[in-house]
Amino acid sequence: MIFVMAGGGTGGHVIPAIAVARELVRAGHEAQFIGTERGVESRLVPAAGFPLKRIQVGGLKNLGILTKLVSLWRLFVETAEQWKDFGSSPPAAVFSMGGYVAGPPVLAALARGVPVVVMEPNAIPGATNKWISPWVRRALINFEETRRFFPEGRTELTGLPVRQEFFAVPRKQPAAEFTVLITGGSQGSRTLNEAARASWPLFSQSGRSFRFIHQTGTAMQAELAKEFAATGLRGEIVPFIADMPAAFAQADLVVCRSGAGAVSELAAAAKPSILIPFPFAADDHQTKNAEVLERAGAAIRSSDKEWTGTKFFEVVSTLQAEPARLQAMGEAAKTLARPDSAKRAAQILIDSGTNGPKQ
């Protein structure tokens, strides 16, 4: 059977879909991706060995009226093209990670009666998954709280696919040197970068042993690395961390944003964390994601506005002095992990494709 994987723009949409596609191939099936030229899928999907059909489509939120009209026209054109393609060569099912890229293939699939399985990685679904929720065959969710957005009986708590290397991260034993990993994602975060910079004098004057691994993104890396070197603190200030599971293995504590991918990796690696949600995320979904870990006792949540150098120093110092609390936070994070997410998602897709169009 041939399956279409829809969703792109960010690694959070593409990487889980690739993981599911690999499980489909292991089961003897084929997977084809639909995405855009400007999204990360244009690089990641071919590198993973899967075909990518490129479409021209844009988002609809927070745009001027003219740009929105152009986006609506492109949505209509690409949906019509997908409808024609699915008529001559229908896939067994369409797998959607959401986002505007998923719009045309999902709408075309629904019009053709092709089963649609969605994976919603955030506590609050994105616009595309909200719109199509009444018609999906199955909704695979990452948080229990998300069930209420989909028809009763059609959801399954599979979790978000995470690389197996995160599940293999060994438990970090307490040591004299306390290591903090800071990451605002591959592009970095100005809030996290500035707070870290403001905290360095406080950590330096504390008389305690700290080490920092800080992924800054490219924009601020050079100036931060130069200033950090003058503090006398131990650590690494780098633009990008290629082997994030290895960085997790070194960390006693992780300070990061709370996108779906990040919180799923924290759960897989059983890492205690401080989460600072990105305040401009769609529907404030990062705050909702962080609240799930906070309620479980796995993380401390702070806001973007209040995350200053002083706050950074105070919270990290407090946790460093409470190793038993850190261990409990890590164990709480582990309870949220779903190690077989990709395999289960692939099986649900296969079952949906085998059962054919919903009558």
C-alpha positions in Angstrom: 0.0 0.0 0.0 1.0 3.6 -0.6 0.5 6.2 2.1 0.7 10.0 1.7 2.4 11.9 4.5 1.2 15.5 4.8 2.7 18.3 6.9 5.7 20.5 6.8 7.3 23.8 7.5 9.1 22.9 10.8 11.0 20.0 12.1 8.2 19.4 14.6 5.9 18.5 11.8 8.4 16.7 9.5 10.6 14.6 11.8 7.7 12.6 13.5 6.2 12.0 10.0 9.5 10.6 8.8 9.7 8.3 11.8 6.2 6.9 11.0 7.1 6.6 7.3 10.1 4.4 8.2 7.9 2.1 10.2 5.5 1.8 7.1 8.5 0.8 5.0 9.6 -1.7 7.5 6.1 -3.2 7.3 6.4 -3.5 3.5 4.6 -0.4 2.4 5.5 2.9 0.6 5.4 6.4 1.9 5.3 9.7 -0.2 5.5 13.2 1.2 3.8 16.4 0.2 5.4 19.7 1.3 6.8 23.0 0.2 10.1 24.1 -1.2 10.7 26.6 1.6 9.9 24.3 4.5 12.5 22.0 6.2 10.8 19.1 4.5 12.6 20.1 1.3 15.8 19.1 3.0 14.9 16.4 5.5 12.5 14.3 3.4 14.9 13.6 0.5 17.8 13.1 2.9 15.7 10.4 4.6 15.2 8.7 1.2 11.5 9.5 0.6 9.9 11.2 -2.5 8.6 14.7 -1.9 5.9 16.3 -4.1 6.3 20.1 -3.7 3.2 22.3 -3.6 2.8 26.1 -3.4 0.6 27.0 -0.4 0.8 29.4 2.5 -0.7 30.1 5.9 -3.8 32.1 6.6 -3.3 33.4 10.1 -2.0 36.9 11.0 -1.8 38.0 7.3 -2.9 41.1 5.4 -6.1 40.8 3.3 -4.3 40.6 0.0 -1.8 37.9 1.1 -4.7 36.0 2.7 -6.6 36.0 -0.6 -3.5 34.7 -2.5 -3.1 32.0 0.1 -6.8 31.0 -0.2 -6.4 30.8 -4.0 -3.3 28.6 -3.7 -5.2 26.4 -1.3 -8.0 25.9 -3.8 -5.6 25.3 -6.7 -3.5 22.8 -4.8 -6.5 21.0 -3.4 -7.9 20.6 -6.9 -4.6 19.2 -8.1 -4.5 16.7 -5.2 -8.1 15.7 -5.8 -7.2 14.9 -9.4 -4.1 12.9 -8.4 -6.0 11.0 -5.8 -8.7 10.2 -8.4 -6.2 8.5 -10.7 -3.9 7.0 -8.0 -5.6 7.0 -4.6 -3.4 6.4 -1.5 -4.4 3.8 1.1 -4.6 6.7 3.6 -3.3 10.2 4.3 -1.3 10.9 7.5 -1.4 14.5 8.6 0.8 16.3 11.1 -1.3 19.4 10.7 -0.2 22.9 9.5 -1.1 24.7 6.4 0.9 22.4 4.2 -1.4 19.5 5.1 -4.5 21.5 3.9 -4.6 20.5 0.2 -3.9 16.7 0.6 -6.2 16.4 3.6 -9.1 18.2 1.9 -8.6 16.2 -1.3 -8.5 13.0 0.7 -11.7 13.8 2.5 -13.4 14.7 -0.8 -12.3 11.4 -2.3 -13.2 9.3 0.7 -9.6 8.4 1.4 -9.1 7.7 5.2 -7.3 10.5 7.0 -5.3 9.8 10.2 -4.0 12.9 12.0 -1.3 13.2 14.6 -1.8 16.2 16.9 1.4 16.8 18.8 0.3 19.8 20.9 -2.2 20.0 23.8 -4.3 22.4 21.7 -4.8 21.3 18.1 -3.7 23.5 15.3 -6.2 25.1 12.9 -6.1 22.4 10.2 -6.6 19.6 12.6 -9.4 21.5 14.4 -11.2 22.2 11.1 -11.2 18.6 9.9 -11.7 16.9 13.3 -15.3 15.7 12.6 -14.2 13.7 9.6 -10.9 12.1 10.6 -10.6 8.3 10.7 -8.3 8.4 13.7 -6.7 11.2 15.8 -3.3 10.3 17.4 -2.7 12.5 20.4 0.3 13.5 22.5 -1.6 14.7 25.6 -4.7 13.3 27.3 -6.2 16.8 27.3 -6.5 16.8 23.5 -9.2 14.1 23.4 -12.0 16.7 23.8 -11.2 18.3 20.4 -12.0 15.1 18.4 -15.1 12.9 18.1 -15.5 10.4 20.9 -14.0 7.0 20.2 -11.6 8.2 17.5 -8.6 9.2 19.5 -5.6 7.2 20.8 -2.9 8.4 23.1 0.2 7.3 21.1 2.5 10.2 22.0 4.8 11.9 19.5 7.5 9.9 17.7 10.9 10.6 19.2 14.3 9.3 18.1 15.3 6.1 20.0 18.5 7.8 21.1 16.5 9.9 23.6 15.1 6.8 25.2 18.6 5.4 25.5 19.9 8.4 27.5 21.4 7.0 30.7 20.3 8.4 34.1 22.7 11.2 35.1 24.3 10.6 38.5 24.7 13.6 40.8 28.2 15.1 40.5 30.1 18.0 42.1 29.7 19.9 38.8 26.1 20.7 37.9 25.5 20.8 34.2 22.7 22.9 32.6 21.6 22.5 29.0 20.0 25.6 27.5 18.3 25.4 24.1 15.8 27.7 22.4 15.6 25.4 19.4 17.7 25.3 16.2 17.3 29.1 15.6 17.9 29.9 19.3 15.8 32.2 21.5 16.7 35.8 22.3 14.9 35.5 25.7 16.8 32.5 26.8 20.1 33.9 25.4 19.7 37.2 27.2 18.7 35.6 30.5 21.7 33.3 30.4 24.0 36.1 29.7 22.6 38.2 32.6 23.0 35.2 34.9 26.7 34.5 34.3 28.0 37.0 36.9 25.6 35.5 39.5 26.7 32.0 38.9 30.4 33.1 38.8 30.0 34.8 42.2 28.0 31.9 43.8 31.1 29.9 44.6 29.4 26.7 43.3 30.4 24.5 40.4 28.3 24.9 37.3 28.7 24.0 33.7 26.6 25.2 30.8 25.9 23.7 27.4 24.1 26.5 25.5 22.6 26.2 21.9 22.2 29.9 21.0 21.3 29.8 17.3 23.6 31.6 14.8 22.6 35.2 15.3 24.0 35.7 18.8 26.5 32.9 19.1 29.7 34.9 18.5 29.1 37.7 20.9 27.8 35.3 23.6 30.7 33.0 23.2 33.2 35.9 23.6 31.5 37.2 26.7 31.1 33.7 28.3 34.8 33.1 27.8 35.6 36.1 30.0 33.5 34.9 32.9 35.7 32.0 33.8 32.7 29.6 33.9 32.9 26.2 32.4 30.9 25.3 29.3 30.2 25.5 25.6 28.3 28.2 23.7 27.5 26.8 20.3 25.2 27.8 17.5 23.7 24.3 17.0 23.9 21.0 18.7 24.0 18.2 16.1 23.8 15.4 18.7 21.1 16.5 21.1 20.7 13.1 22.9 24.4 13.3 23.8 23.9 16.8 25.2 20.9 15.5 27.2 23.1 12.7 28.6 25.5 15.3 30.1 22.7 17.5 31.6 21.4 17.5 35.1 18.7 20.0 34.1 17.4 21.3 30.8 16.1 24.9 30.2 14.1 25.2 27.0 11.0 26.2 25.1 8.0 23.9 25.2 7.2 22.9 21.7 5.7 19.4 21.3 9.0 17.9 20.1 11.0 19.4 23.0 8.6 18.1 25.7 8.4 14.7 24.1 12.2 14.5 24.1 12.3 15.5 27.8 9.9 12.7 28.6 11.8 10.1 26.5 15.1 11.0 28.2 13.5 11.4 31.7 15.0 14.8 32.2 13.9 17.5 34.7 13.3 20.8 33.0 12.5 24.5 33.3 10.1 25.4 30.5 9.7 28.9 29.1 6.9 28.8 26.5 7.2 30.8 23.4 4.5 33.5 23.9 3.6 33.9 20.3 3.0 30.2 19.4 -0.4 29.6 17.7 -3.2 29.4 20.2 -0.6 29.6 23.0 -0.1 25.9 22.6 3.4 26.0 24.1 2.0 27.2 27.4 -0.6 24.3 27.4 2.2 21.8 26.6 4.3 23.2 29.5 1.3 23.0 31.9 1.0 19.3 31.2 4.6 18.6 32.4 4.2 21.1 35.3 1.1 19.3 36.6 2.9 15.9 36.3 5.7 17.3 38.5 8.2 17.0 35.7 9.0 20.6 35.0 8.9 24.2 36.4 7.2 26.7 34.1 8.1 30.3 33.8 6.9 33.0 31.4 8.8 34.7 28.7 8.4 38.1 30.5 9.7 37.0 33.9 12.6 34.9 32.6 15.5 37.1 33.5 19.1 36.4 34.6 18.1 36.7 38.2 15.2 34.3 37.8 17.4 31.9 35.9 20.0 31.9 38.6 17.5 31.5 41.5 15.6 28.6 40.0 18.7 26.7 38.8 20.4 27.2 42.1 17.4 26.0 44.1 17.1 22.9 42.0 20.8 22.2 42.2 20.5 22.1 45.9 17.7 19.5 45.8 18.9 16.4 44.0 16.0 14.3 45.3 13.6 16.8 43.7 15.5 16.6 40.4 15.3 12.9 40.4 11.6 12.9 41.1 11.0 15.4 38.3 12.9 13.1 35.9 10.9 10.1 37.0 7.7 12.1 36.5 8.8 13.1 33.0 9.4 9.4 32.2 5.8 8.5 32.9 4.7 10.8 30.0 7.0 9.0 27.4 5.6 6.8 24.7 8.4 4.7 23.2 6.5 2.9 20.5 4.7 5.9 19.1 5.9 5.7 15.5 5.2 1.9 15.3 1.7 2.3 16.7 0.9 5.2 14.3 2.1 3.2 11.3 -0.1 0.2 12.4 -3.2 2.5 12.7 -2.5 3.9 9.2 -2.2 0.4 7.8 -5.4 -0.7 9.5 -7.2 2.4 8.2 -5.9 1.8 4.6 -6.9 -1.9 4.8 -10.4 -1.0 5.9 -10.8 1.4 3.0 -13.0 4.5 2.7 -15.3 5.3 5.6 -18.9 4.6 4.6 
